[in-house]
């Protein structure tokens, strides 16, 4: 794998055009908008990878919630937690930002499976913190280390805003997110059954404005996006005839969120082409 795609083994002119298009989009983002774009992708089962600034480490925003999902299902596999275990919605844990639980009644009982679904589908920060409390910060960190995600660090709970100056941020890279998603697609991130459940949960993602915005309806998609001021990320699994495509696109510095979303969508479409679809 190369940071600039020069050593890629591509299948035909169409695949080469797809990757050249990714490089062009990243260059235009820098030249026209002063933005940095990092891309990493893996065609699962085909031993084909793509990377452009894939190791660029940036604040993860909500994309790191996929790592919490994996750690949760590993705890279910180990019988330390159960999908139907319940947690009460306490006012002290209600967190602003994305999601719906902050607006619901105190004392509401939710299963851990409910919390996982809300964490992914609508990026609910309250659900994410409740699930993180159930799993444990150290457990998530151990999962990150075990999966070899060297650029990823979960340093704090979710705030619903940018952290205060001097507060450690949650970090990741496009390469780590693509590897994490590939492990889910391969069935190696946790048990085979749990990986299948995680893929179903990722398919609940409601944010379709980035990676999924230009995909043909016939291509299944599931993933996790993330946003903070100046940051627009997306990561996911795209079902292609050539196999699952694990893809992460992280951007920093776009002044216009719509331009960031459109760039991410165009990159996804170009990588589907690069995969030979």
TORGU-581298 format. One record per residue (C-alpha): residue number from 1; residue in one letter; x, y, z. Coordinates in Angstrom, 1 decimal. Each point is the difference from the previous one (the first is absolute). Example, Ala and Ser with C-alpha at 12.3 -4.5 7.8 and 13.67 -1.06 7.14 Angstrom:
BEGIN
<rec><i>1</i><aa>a</aa><east>12.3</east><north>-4.5</north><up>7.8</up></rec>
<rec><i>2</i><aa>s</aa><east>1.4</east><north>3.4</north><up>-0.7</up></rec>
***
This chain:
BEGIN
<rec><i>1</i><aa>x</aa><east>0.0</east><north>0.0</north><up>0.0</up></rec>
<rec><i>2</i><aa>x</aa><east>1.3</east><north>3.5</north><up>-0.8</up></rec>
<rec><i>3</i><aa>x</aa><east>-1.0</east><north>3.4</north><up>1.3</up></rec>
<rec><i>4</i><aa>x</aa><east>-0.5</east><north>1.2</north><up>-3.5</up></rec>
<rec><i>5</i><aa>x</aa><east>-1.3</east><north>-3.0</north><up>-1.9</up></rec>
<rec><i>6</i><aa>x</aa><east>3.0</east><north>-0.3</north><up>-2.3</up></rec>
<rec><i>7</i><aa>x</aa><east>0.7</east><north>-3.6</north><up>0.7</up></rec>
<rec><i>8</i><aa>x</aa><east>-3.6</east><north>-1.2</north><up>-0.2</up></rec>
<rec><i>9</i><aa>x</aa><east>-0.9</east><north>-3.1</north><up>-2.0</up></rec>
<rec><i>10</i><aa>x</aa><east>-3.1</east><north>1.2</north><up>-2.0</up></rec>
<rec><i>11</i><aa>x</aa><east>-2.3</east><north>-2.0</north><up>-2.2</up></rec>
<rec><i>12</i><aa>x</aa><east>-0.2</east><north>1.8</north><up>-3.3</up></rec>
<rec><i>13</i><aa>x</aa><east>-0.5</east><north>3.6</north><up>-1.2</up></rec>
<rec><i>14</i><aa>x</aa><east>-3.2</east><north>0.4</north><up>2.0</up></rec>
<rec><i>15</i><aa>x</aa><east>1.7</east><north>-0.8</north><up>3.3</up></rec>
<rec><i>16</i><aa>x</aa><east>2.9</east><north>2.3</north><up>-0.8</up></rec>
<rec><i>17</i><aa>x</aa><east>-2.4</east><north>2.8</north><up>-0.9</up></rec>
<rec><i>18</i><aa>x</aa><east>-1.8</east><north>-0.4</north><up>3.3</up></rec>
<rec><i>19</i><aa>x</aa><east>3.1</east><north>0.4</north><up>2.1</up></rec>
<rec><i>20</i><aa>x</aa><east>1.3</east><north>3.0</north><up>-2.1</up></rec>
<rec><i>21</i><aa>x</aa><east>-3.4</east><north>1.6</north><up>0.6</up></rec>
<rec><i>22</i><aa>x</aa><east>0.5</east><north>-0.4</north><up>3.8</up></rec>
<rec><i>23</i><aa>x</aa><east>3.5</east><north>1.7</north><up>-0.2</up></rec>
<rec><i>24</i><aa>x</aa><east>-1.5</east><north>2.8</north><up>-2.1</up></rec>
<rec><i>25</i><aa>x</aa><east>-2.8</east><north>0.6</north><up>2.5</up></rec>
<rec><i>26</i><aa>x</aa><east>2.5</east><north>0.1</north><up>2.9</up></rec>
<rec><i>27</i><aa>x</aa><east>2.2</east><north>2.4</north><up>-1.9</up></rec>
<rec><i>28</i><aa>x</aa><east>-3.0</east><north>2.3</north><up>-0.9</up></rec>
<rec><i>29</i><aa>x</aa><east>-1.0</east><north>0.0</north><up>3.7</up></rec>
<rec><i>30</i><aa>x</aa><east>3.4</east><north>1.3</north><up>0.9</up></rec>
<rec><i>31</i><aa>x</aa><east>0.4</east><north>2.5</north><up>-2.8</up></rec>
<rec><i>32</i><aa>x</aa><east>-3.5</east><north>1.4</north><up>0.0</up></rec>
<rec><i>33</i><aa>x</aa><east>-1.1</east><north>-0.3</north><up>3.6</up></rec>
<rec><i>34</i><aa>x</aa><east>3.2</east><north>-0.3</north><up>2.1</up></rec>
<rec><i>35</i><aa>x</aa><east>-1.3</east><north>-3.4</north><up>1.2</up></rec>
<rec><i>36</i><aa>x</aa><east>1.8</east><north>-3.2</north><up>0.8</up></rec>
<rec><i>37</i><aa>x</aa><east>-1.5</east><north>-3.3</north><up>-1.1</up></rec>
<rec><i>38</i><aa>x</aa><east>1.1</east><north>-3.5</north><up>1.2</up></rec>
<rec><i>39</i><aa>x</aa><east>-1.3</east><north>-3.1</north><up>-1.7</up></rec>
<rec><i>40</i><aa>x</aa><east>0.5</east><north>-3.7</north><up>0.7</up></rec>
<rec><i>41</i><aa>x</aa><east>-1.9</east><north>-2.9</north><up>-1.5</up></rec>
<rec><i>42</i><aa>x</aa><east>0.2</east><north>-3.8</north><up>-0.1</up></rec>
<rec><i>43</i><aa>x</aa><east>-1.8</east><north>-2.4</north><up>-2.3</up></rec>
<rec><i>44</i><aa>x</aa><east>-0.7</east><north>-2.8</north><up>2.4</up></rec>
<rec><i>45</i><aa>x</aa><east>0.9</east><north>-3.5</north><up>-1.3</up></rec>
<rec><i>46</i><aa>x</aa><east>2.0</east><north>1.4</north><up>-2.9</up></rec>
<rec><i>47</i><aa>x</aa><east>3.2</east><north>1.2</north><up>1.7</up></rec>
<rec><i>48</i><aa>x</aa><east>-0.3</east><north>3.4</north><up>-1.6</up></rec>
<rec><i>49</i><aa>x</aa><east>0.5</east><north>3.3</north><up>1.9</up></rec>
<rec><i>50</i><aa>x</aa><east>0.1</east><north>3.7</north><up>-0.7</up></rec>
<rec><i>51</i><aa>x</aa><east>1.4</east><north>2.8</north><up>2.1</up></rec>
<rec><i>52</i><aa>x</aa><east>0.6</east><north>3.7</north><up>-0.3</up></rec>
<rec><i>53</i><aa>x</aa><east>1.3</east><north>1.6</north><up>3.2</up></rec>
<rec><i>54</i><aa>x</aa><east>-1.6</east><north>-3.0</north><up>1.7</up></rec>
<rec><i>55</i><aa>x</aa><east>2.1</east><north>0.4</north><up>3.2</up></rec>
<rec><i>56</i><aa>x</aa><east>-1.0</east><north>3.6</north><up>0.5</up></rec>
<rec><i>57</i><aa>x</aa><east>-1.1</east><north>0.1</north><up>3.6</up></rec>
<rec><i>58</i><aa>x</aa><east>-3.0</east><north>2.3</north><up>0.7</up></rec>
<rec><i>59</i><aa>x</aa><east>-2.7</east><north>0.5</north><up>2.6</up></rec>
<rec><i>60</i><aa>x</aa><east>-2.3</east><north>-3.0</north><up>-0.5</up></rec>
<rec><i>61</i><aa>x</aa><east>-3.3</east><north>1.7</north><up>0.8</up></rec>
<rec><i>62</i><aa>x</aa><east>-2.7</east><north>-2.7</north><up>0.0</up></rec>
<rec><i>63</i><aa>x</aa><east>1.8</east><north>-2.4</north><up>-2.3</up></rec>
<rec><i>64</i><aa>x</aa><east>1.6</east><north>-1.5</north><up>3.1</up></rec>
<rec><i>65</i><aa>x</aa><east>-3.4</east><north>-1.3</north><up>1.0</up></rec>
<rec><i>66</i><aa>x</aa><east>0.6</east><north>-3.0</north><up>-2.3</up></rec>
<rec><i>67</i><aa>x</aa><east>2.9</east><north>-1.1</north><up>2.3</up></rec>
<rec><i>68</i><aa>x</aa><east>-2.4</east><north>0.2</north><up>3.0</up></rec>
<rec><i>69</i><aa>x</aa><east>-2.5</east><north>-2.2</north><up>-2.0</up></rec>
<rec><i>70</i><aa>x</aa><east>2.7</east><north>-2.6</north><up>-0.5</up></rec>
<rec><i>71</i><aa>x</aa><east>1.1</east><north>0.0</north><up>3.7</up></rec>
<rec><i>72</i><aa>x</aa><east>-3.7</east><north>-0.3</north><up>1.0</up></rec>
<rec><i>73</i><aa>x</aa><east>-0.5</east><north>-3.1</north><up>-2.1</up></rec>
<rec><i>74</i><aa>x</aa><east>3.2</east><north>-1.5</north><up>1.2</up></rec>
<rec><i>75</i><aa>x</aa><east>-1.3</east><north>0.3</north><up>3.6</up></rec>
<rec><i>76</i><aa>x</aa><east>-3.3</east><north>-1.6</north><up>-1.2</up></rec>
<rec><i>77</i><aa>x</aa><east>2.1</east><north>-2.9</north><up>-1.5</up></rec>
<rec><i>78</i><aa>x</aa><east>1.8</east><north>-0.4</north><up>3.3</up></rec>
<rec><i>79</i><aa>x</aa><east>-3.3</east><north>0.0</north><up>1.9</up></rec>
<rec><i>80</i><aa>x</aa><east>1.0</east><north>3.0</north><up>2.0</up></rec>
<rec><i>81</i><aa>x</aa><east>-3.0</east><north>1.9</north><up>-1.4</up></rec>
<rec><i>82</i><aa>x</aa><east>-3.3</east><north>-0.9</north><up>-1.6</up></rec>
<rec><i>83</i><aa>x</aa><east>-1.8</east><north>1.7</north><up>-2.8</up></rec>
<rec><i>84</i><aa>x</aa><east>-3.1</east><north>0.3</north><up>2.2</up></rec>
<rec><i>85</i><aa>x</aa><east>1.7</east><north>1.4</north><up>3.0</up></rec>
<rec><i>86</i><aa>x</aa><east>-1.7</east><north>3.3</north><up>0.9</up></rec>
<rec><i>87</i><aa>x</aa><east>1.2</east><north>3.5</north><up>0.9</up></rec>
<rec><i>88</i><aa>x</aa><east>-2.2</east><north>2.8</north><up>1.4</up></rec>
<rec><i>89</i><aa>x</aa><east>0.0</east><north>3.4</north><up>-1.6</up></rec>
<rec><i>90</i><aa>x</aa><east>1.2</east><north>2.3</north><up>2.7</up></rec>
<rec><i>91</i><aa>x</aa><east>0.1</east><north>3.8</north><up>-0.4</up></rec>
<rec><i>92</i><aa>x</aa><east>3.6</east><north>0.0</north><up>1.1</up></rec>
<rec><i>93</i><aa>x</aa><east>1.1</east><north>-1.9</north><up>-3.1</up></rec>
<rec><i>94</i><aa>x</aa><east>-2.0</east><north>1.9</north><up>-2.5</up></rec>
<rec><i>95</i><aa>x</aa><east>2.5</east><north>1.5</north><up>-2.5</up></rec>
<rec><i>96</i><aa>x</aa><east>-0.7</east><north>2.7</north><up>-2.6</up></rec>
<rec><i>97</i><aa>x</aa><east>0.8</east><north>-0.2</north><up>-3.7</up></rec>
<rec><i>98</i><aa>x</aa><east>-1.2</east><north>-2.7</north><up>-2.3</up></rec>
<rec><i>99</i><aa>x</aa><east>-2.7</east><north>-2.5</north><up>1.0</up></rec>
<rec><i>100</i><aa>x</aa><east>-3.4</east><north>-0.1</north><up>1.6</up></rec>
<rec><i>101</i><aa>x</aa><east>0.4</east><north>-1.4</north><up>3.6</up></rec>
<rec><i>102</i><aa>x</aa><east>0.8</east><north>3.4</north><up>1.4</up></rec>
<rec><i>103</i><aa>x</aa><east>-3.6</east><north>1.0</north><up>-0.7</up></rec>
<rec><i>104</i><aa>x</aa><east>-1.7</east><north>-3.1</north><up>1.3</up></rec>
<rec><i>105</i><aa>x</aa><east>-1.4</east><north>-0.6</north><up>3.5</up></rec>
<rec><i>106</i><aa>x</aa><east>2.2</east><north>-0.8</north><up>2.9</up></rec>
<rec><i>107</i><aa>x</aa><east>-0.1</east><north>-3.6</north><up>1.3</up></rec>
<rec><i>108</i><aa>x</aa><east>-0.6</east><north>-1.4</north><up>-3.5</up></rec>
<rec><i>109</i><aa>x</aa><east>1.4</east><north>-3.6</north><up>-0.1</up></rec>
<rec><i>110</i><aa>x</aa><east>2.1</east><north>-0.9</north><up>-3.0</up></rec>
<rec><i>111</i><aa>x</aa><east>1.7</east><north>-3.2</north><up>-0.9</up></rec>
<rec><i>112</i><aa>x</aa><east>3.7</east><north>0.0</north><up>-0.9</up></rec>
<rec><i>113</i><aa>x</aa><east>-1.0</east><north>-1.1</north><up>-3.5</up></rec>
<rec><i>114</i><aa>x</aa><east>-2.3</east><north>3.1</north><up>-0.1</up></rec>
<rec><i>115</i><aa>x</aa><east>2.9</east><north>2.2</north><up>1.0</up></rec>
<rec><i>116</i><aa>x</aa><east>2.3</east><north>-1.5</north><up>-2.7</up></rec>
<rec><i>117</i><aa>x</aa><east>-2.6</east><north>0.6</north><up>-2.6</up></rec>
<rec><i>118</i><aa>x</aa><east>-0.5</east><north>3.6</north><up>1.0</up></rec>
<rec><i>119</i><aa>x</aa><east>3.7</east><north>0.6</north><up>0.2</up></rec>
<rec><i>120</i><aa>x</aa><east>0.4</east><north>-1.1</north><up>-3.6</up></rec>
<rec><i>121</i><aa>x</aa><east>-3.3</east><north>0.9</north><up>-1.7</up></rec>
<rec><i>122</i><aa>x</aa><east>-0.2</east><north>3.6</north><up>1.3</up></rec>
<rec><i>123</i><aa>x</aa><east>3.3</east><north>0.4</north><up>1.7</up></rec>
<rec><i>124</i><aa>x</aa><east>-1.7</east><north>0.5</north><up>3.3</up></rec>
<rec><i>125</i><aa>x</aa><east>2.6</east><north>1.4</north><up>2.5</up></rec>
<rec><i>126</i><aa>x</aa><east>-2.0</east><north>-1.0</north><up>3.1</up></rec>
<rec><i>127</i><aa>x</aa><east>-0.4</east><north>-3.6</north><up>-1.3</up></rec>
<rec><i>128</i><aa>x</aa><east>3.7</east><north>0.0</north><up>-0.8</up></rec>
<rec><i>129</i><aa>x</aa><east>1.0</east><north>1.0</north><up>3.5</up></rec>
<rec><i>130</i><aa>x</aa><east>-2.4</east><north>-2.4</north><up>1.6</up></rec>
<rec><i>131</i><aa>x</aa><east>1.4</east><north>-2.8</north><up>-2.1</up></rec>
<rec><i>132</i><aa>x</aa><east>3.6</east><north>1.1</north><up>0.6</up></rec>
<rec><i>133</i><aa>x</aa><east>-0.7</east><north>-0.1</north><up>3.8</up></rec>
<rec><i>134</i><aa>x</aa><east>-1.4</east><north>-3.6</north><up>-0.4</up></rec>
<rec><i>135</i><aa>x</aa><east>3.0</east><north>-1.2</north><up>-2.0</up></rec>
<rec><i>136</i><aa>x</aa><east>2.7</east><north>2.0</north><up>1.8</up></rec>
<rec><i>137</i><aa>x</aa><east>2.6</east><north>2.4</north><up>-1.4</up></rec>
<rec><i>138</i><aa>x</aa><east>2.8</east><north>-2.4</north><up>0.6</up></rec>
<rec><i>139</i><aa>x</aa><east>-1.8</east><north>-2.8</north><up>-1.9</up></rec>
<rec><i>140</i><aa>x</aa><east>-0.4</east><north>2.2</north><up>-3.0</up></rec>
<rec><i>141</i><aa>x</aa><east>3.6</east><north>1.0</north><up>0.1</up></rec>
<rec><i>142</i><aa>x</aa><east>1.0</east><north>-3.7</north><up>0.3</up></rec>
<rec><i>143</i><aa>x</aa><east>-2.1</east><north>-0.8</north><up>-3.1</up></rec>
<rec><i>144</i><aa>x</aa><east>1.6</east><north>2.8</north><up>-1.9</up></rec>
<rec><i>145</i><aa>x</aa><east>3.5</east><north>-1.3</north><up>0.9</up></rec>
<rec><i>146</i><aa>x</aa><east>-0.9</east><north>-3.6</north><up>-0.8</up></rec>
<rec><i>147</i><aa>x</aa><east>-1.3</east><north>1.0</north><up>-3.5</up></rec>
<rec><i>148</i><aa>x</aa><east>3.3</east><north>1.8</north><up>-0.6</up></rec>
<rec><i>149</i><aa>x</aa><east>-1.6</east><north>3.4</north><up>-0.5</up></rec>
<rec><i>150</i><aa>x</aa><east>3.2</east><north>2.0</north><up>0.7</up></rec>
<rec><i>151</i><aa>x</aa><east>-1.4</east><north>3.4</north><up>-0.8</up></rec>
<rec><i>152</i><aa>x</aa><east>-3.2</east><north>-0.3</north><up>2.0</up></rec>
<rec><i>153</i><aa>x</aa><east>-0.4</east><north>1.2</north><up>3.6</up></rec>
<rec><i>154</i><aa>x</aa><east>-3.2</east><north>0.3</north><up>2.1</up></rec>
<rec><i>155</i><aa>x</aa><east>1.0</east><north>2.6</north><up>2.6</up></rec>
<rec><i>156</i><aa>x</aa><east>-3.4</east><north>1.3</north><up>1.2</up></rec>
<rec><i>157</i><aa>x</aa><east>-3.8</east><north>-0.3</north><up>0.0</up></rec>
<rec><i>158</i><aa>x</aa><east>-2.1</east><north>1.8</north><up>-2.6</up></rec>
<rec><i>159</i><aa>x</aa><east>-0.7</east><north>3.6</north><up>0.7</up></rec>
<rec><i>160</i><aa>x</aa><east>-2.2</east><north>1.2</north><up>-2.8</up></rec>
<rec><i>161</i><aa>x</aa><east>2.5</east><north>2.7</north><up>-0.8</up></rec>
<rec><i>162</i><aa>x</aa><east>3.7</east><north>0.5</north><up>-0.6</up></rec>
<rec><i>163</i><aa>x</aa><east>2.1</east><north>-0.7</north><up>3.2</up></rec>
<rec><i>164</i><aa>x</aa><east>1.4</east><north>2.8</north><up>2.0</up></rec>
<rec><i>165</i><aa>x</aa><east>3.5</east><north>1.1</north><up>-0.7</up></rec>
<rec><i>166</i><aa>x</aa><east>2.5</east><north>-2.4</north><up>1.5</up></rec>
<rec><i>167</i><aa>x</aa><east>-2.5</east><north>-2.8</north><up>0.3</up></rec>
<rec><i>168</i><aa>x</aa><east>1.1</east><north>-3.2</north><up>-1.7</up></rec>
<rec><i>169</i><aa>x</aa><east>-2.0</east><north>-0.7</north><up>-3.2</up></rec>
<rec><i>170</i><aa>x</aa><east>-1.1</east><north>-3.3</north><up>-1.5</up></rec>
<rec><i>171</i><aa>x</aa><east>2.2</east><north>-0.7</north><up>-3.0</up></rec>
<rec><i>172</i><aa>x</aa><east>0.1</east><north>-2.4</north><up>-3.0</up></rec>
<rec><i>173</i><aa>x</aa><east>1.1</east><north>-0.3</north><up>-3.6</up></rec>
<rec><i>174</i><aa>x</aa><east>-1.6</east><north>-1.1</north><up>-3.2</up></rec>
<rec><i>175</i><aa>x</aa><east>2.3</east><north>-3.0</north><up>-0.1</up></rec>
<rec><i>176</i><aa>x</aa><east>-1.2</east><north>-1.1</north><up>3.5</up></rec>
<rec><i>177</i><aa>x</aa><east>-3.7</east><north>0.4</north><up>-0.8</up></rec>
<rec><i>178</i><aa>x</aa><east>0.3</east><north>-1.9</north><up>-3.3</up></rec>
<rec><i>179</i><aa>x</aa><east>1.8</east><north>-2.8</north><up>1.8</up></rec>
<rec><i>180</i><aa>x</aa><east>-2.6</east><north>-0.1</north><up>2.8</up></rec>
<rec><i>181</i><aa>x</aa><east>-2.8</east><north>-0.2</north><up>-2.5</up></rec>
<rec><i>182</i><aa>x</aa><east>1.8</east><north>-2.6</north><up>-2.0</up></rec>
<rec><i>183</i><aa>x</aa><east>0.3</east><north>-2.2</north><up>3.1</up></rec>
<rec><i>184</i><aa>x</aa><east>-3.8</east><north>0.4</north><up>0.5</up></rec>
<rec><i>185</i><aa>x</aa><east>-0.6</east><north>-1.0</north><up>-3.6</up></rec>
<rec><i>186</i><aa>x</aa><east>2.4</east><north>-3.0</north><up>0.3</up></rec>
<rec><i>187</i><aa>x</aa><east>-1.6</east><north>-1.2</north><up>3.2</up></rec>
<rec><i>188</i><aa>x</aa><east>3.2</east><north>0.3</north><up>2.0</up></rec>
<rec><i>189</i><aa>x</aa><east>-0.7</east><north>3.1</north><up>2.1</up></rec>
<rec><i>190</i><aa>x</aa><east>-2.1</east><north>-2.2</north><up>2.4</up></rec>
<rec><i>191</i><aa>x</aa><east>-1.9</east><north>-3.3</north><up>-0.5</up></rec>
<rec><i>192</i><aa>x</aa><east>-1.5</east><north>-0.7</north><up>-3.4</up></rec>
<rec><i>193</i><aa>x</aa><east>-3.5</east><north>0.6</north><up>1.4</up></rec>
<rec><i>194</i><aa>x</aa><east>0.9</east><north>3.2</north><up>1.8</up></rec>
<rec><i>195</i><aa>x</aa><east>1.7</east><north>1.3</north><up>-3.2</up></rec>
<rec><i>196</i><aa>x</aa><east>-3.2</east><north>-0.7</north><up>-1.9</up></rec>
<rec><i>197</i><aa>x</aa><east>-2.0</east><north>1.9</north><up>2.6</up></rec>
<rec><i>198</i><aa>x</aa><east>2.5</east><north>2.9</north><up>-0.2</up></rec>
<rec><i>199</i><aa>x</aa><east>-0.5</east><north>0.2</north><up>-3.7</up></rec>
<rec><i>200</i><aa>x</aa><east>-3.7</east><north>0.1</north><up>0.5</up></rec>
<rec><i>201</i><aa>x</aa><east>0.4</east><north>2.8</north><up>2.5</up></rec>
<rec><i>202</i><aa>x</aa><east>2.3</east><north>2.0</north><up>-2.3</up></rec>
<rec><i>203</i><aa>x</aa><east>-2.6</east><north>-0.3</north><up>-2.8</up></rec>
<rec><i>204</i><aa>x</aa><east>-2.4</east><north>2.0</north><up>2.3</up></rec>
<rec><i>205</i><aa>x</aa><east>2.2</east><north>3.1</north><up>-0.5</up></rec>
<rec><i>206</i><aa>x</aa><east>-2.3</east><north>2.9</north><up>-0.9</up></rec>
<rec><i>207</i><aa>x</aa><east>2.7</east><north>2.4</north><up>-1.3</up></rec>
<rec><i>208</i><aa>x</aa><east>0.0</east><north>-0.7</north><up>-3.7</up></rec>
<rec><i>209</i><aa>x</aa><east>1.4</east><north>3.4</north><up>-1.1</up></rec>
<rec><i>210</i><aa>x</aa><east>3.6</east><north>-1.0</north><up>-0.3</up></rec>
<rec><i>211</i><aa>x</aa><east>1.3</east><north>-3.4</north><up>-1.1</up></rec>
<rec><i>212</i><aa>x</aa><east>-3.4</east><north>-1.2</north><up>-1.0</up></rec>
<rec><i>213</i><aa>x</aa><east>-1.3</east><north>3.2</north><up>-1.8</up></rec>
<rec><i>214</i><aa>x</aa><east>0.9</east><north>-1.1</north><up>-3.6</up></rec>
<rec><i>215</i><aa>x</aa><east>0.0</east><north>-3.8</north><up>0.4</up></rec>
<rec><i>216</i><aa>x</aa><east>-2.3</east><north>-2.0</north><up>-2.2</up></rec>
<rec><i>217</i><aa>x</aa><east>-3.0</east><north>-1.3</north><up>2.0</up></rec>
<rec><i>218</i><aa>x</aa><east>0.9</east><north>-3.6</north><up>-0.7</up></rec>
<rec><i>219</i><aa>x</aa><east>3.3</east><north>0.4</north><up>2.0</up></rec>
<rec><i>220</i><aa>x</aa><east>-0.7</east><north>-0.6</north><up>3.8</up></rec>
<rec><i>221</i><aa>x</aa><east>1.6</east><north>2.4</north><up>2.4</up></rec>
<rec><i>222</i><aa>x</aa><east>0.6</east><north>0.2</north><up>3.7</up></rec>
<rec><i>223</i><aa>x</aa><east>2.4</east><north>2.1</north><up>2.0</up></rec>
<rec><i>224</i><aa>x</aa><east>0.7</east><north>2.8</north><up>2.5</up></rec>
<rec><i>225</i><aa>x</aa><east>0.5</east><north>3.7</north><up>-0.8</up></rec>
<rec><i>226</i><aa>x</aa><east>1.5</east><north>2.6</north><up>2.3</up></rec>
<rec><i>227</i><aa>x</aa><east>-0.1</east><north>3.8</north><up>0.1</up></rec>
<rec><i>228</i><aa>x</aa><east>1.6</east><north>2.8</north><up>2.1</up></rec>
<rec><i>229</i><aa>x</aa><east>0.7</east><north>3.6</north><up>-1.0</up></rec>
<rec><i>230</i><aa>x</aa><east>2.4</east><north>-0.2</north><up>-2.9</up></rec>
<rec><i>231</i><aa>x</aa><east>-0.3</east><north>-3.8</north><up>-0.2</up></rec>
<rec><i>232</i><aa>x</aa><east>-2.1</east><north>-2.1</north><up>-2.3</up></rec>
<rec><i>233</i><aa>x</aa><east>0.6</east><north>-3.8</north><up>0.1</up></rec>
<rec><i>234</i><aa>x</aa><east>-1.7</east><north>-3.1</north><up>-1.2</up></rec>
<rec><i>235</i><aa>x</aa><east>0.9</east><north>-3.7</north><up>0.1</up></rec>
<rec><i>236</i><aa>x</aa><east>-1.9</east><north>-3.0</north><up>-1.1</up></rec>
<rec><i>237</i><aa>x</aa><east>-0.5</east><north>-3.3</north><up>-1.9</up></rec>
<rec><i>238</i><aa>x</aa><east>-1.2</east><north>0.1</north><up>-3.5</up></rec>
<rec><i>239</i><aa>x</aa><east>-1.3</east><north>-3.2</north><up>-1.5</up></rec>
<rec><i>240</i><aa>x</aa><east>1.3</east><north>-0.4</north><up>-3.5</up></rec>
<rec><i>241</i><aa>x</aa><east>-0.1</east><north>-3.0</north><up>-2.4</up></rec>
<rec><i>242</i><aa>x</aa><east>3.8</east><north>-0.3</north><up>0.5</up></rec>
<rec><i>243</i><aa>x</aa><east>-0.5</east><north>-0.3</north><up>3.8</up></rec>
<rec><i>244</i><aa>x</aa><east>-0.5</east><north>2.3</north><up>3.0</up></rec>
<rec><i>245</i><aa>x</aa><east>2.0</east><north>3.3</north><up>-0.3</up></rec>
<rec><i>246</i><aa>x</aa><east>1.1</east><north>1.3</north><up>3.3</up></rec>
<rec><i>247</i><aa>x</aa><east>0.5</east><north>3.7</north><up>-0.4</up></rec>
<rec><i>248</i><aa>x</aa><east>0.9</east><north>3.1</north><up>2.1</up></rec>
<rec><i>249</i><aa>x</aa><east>0.2</east><north>3.6</north><up>-1.1</up></rec>
<rec><i>250</i><aa>x</aa><east>1.1</east><north>2.6</north><up>2.6</up></rec>
<rec><i>251</i><aa>x</aa><east>0.1</east><north>3.7</north><up>-0.8</up></rec>
<rec><i>252</i><aa>x</aa><east>1.2</east><north>3.0</north><up>1.8</up></rec>
<rec><i>253</i><aa>x</aa><east>-0.2</east><north>3.7</north><up>-0.9</up></rec>
<rec><i>254</i><aa>x</aa><east>-3.1</east><north>0.3</north><up>-2.2</up></rec>
<rec><i>255</i><aa>x</aa><east>-1.7</east><north>3.3</north><up>0.7</up></rec>
<rec><i>256</i><aa>x</aa><east>-3.2</east><north>-1.3</north><up>-1.7</up></rec>
<rec><i>257</i><aa>x</aa><east>-1.4</east><north>-3.2</north><up>1.4</up></rec>
<rec><i>258</i><aa>x</aa><east>-1.9</east><north>-0.7</north><up>-3.3</up></rec>
<rec><i>259</i><aa>x</aa><east>3.2</east><north>0.1</north><up>-2.0</up></rec>
<rec><i>260</i><aa>x</aa><east>1.6</east><north>-2.5</north><up>2.4</up></rec>
<rec><i>261</i><aa>x</aa><east>-3.0</east><north>-2.3</north><up>-0.2</up></rec>
<rec><i>262</i><aa>x</aa><east>0.0</east><north>0.2</north><up>-3.8</up></rec>
<rec><i>263</i><aa>x</aa><east>3.8</east><north>-0.7</north><up>-0.2</up></rec>
<rec><i>264</i><aa>x</aa><east>-0.4</east><north>-3.1</north><up>2.3</up></rec>
<rec><i>265</i><aa>x</aa><east>-2.9</east><north>-1.2</north><up>-2.2</up></rec>
<rec><i>266</i><aa>x</aa><east>2.0</east><north>0.4</north><up>-3.2</up></rec>
<rec><i>267</i><aa>x</aa><east>3.0</east><north>-1.8</north><up>1.6</up></rec>
<rec><i>268</i><aa>x</aa><east>-2.3</east><north>-3.0</north><up>0.9</up></rec>
<rec><i>269</i><aa>x</aa><east>-1.3</east><north>-0.2</north><up>-3.5</up></rec>
<rec><i>270</i><aa>x</aa><east>3.5</east><north>0.1</north><up>-1.4</up></rec>
<rec><i>271</i><aa>x</aa><east>1.2</east><north>-2.7</north><up>2.3</up></rec>
<rec><i>272</i><aa>x</aa><east>-2.9</east><north>-2.2</north><up>-1.0</up></rec>
<rec><i>273</i><aa>x</aa><east>1.2</east><north>0.4</north><up>-3.5</up></rec>
<rec><i>274</i><aa>x</aa><east>3.6</east><north>-0.7</north><up>1.1</up></rec>
<rec><i>275</i><aa>x</aa><east>-1.3</east><north>-3.3</north><up>1.6</up></rec>
<rec><i>276</i><aa>x</aa><east>-1.1</east><north>-1.0</north><up>-3.5</up></rec>
<rec><i>277</i><aa>x</aa><east>-3.7</east><north>0.4</north><up>0.5</up></rec>
***
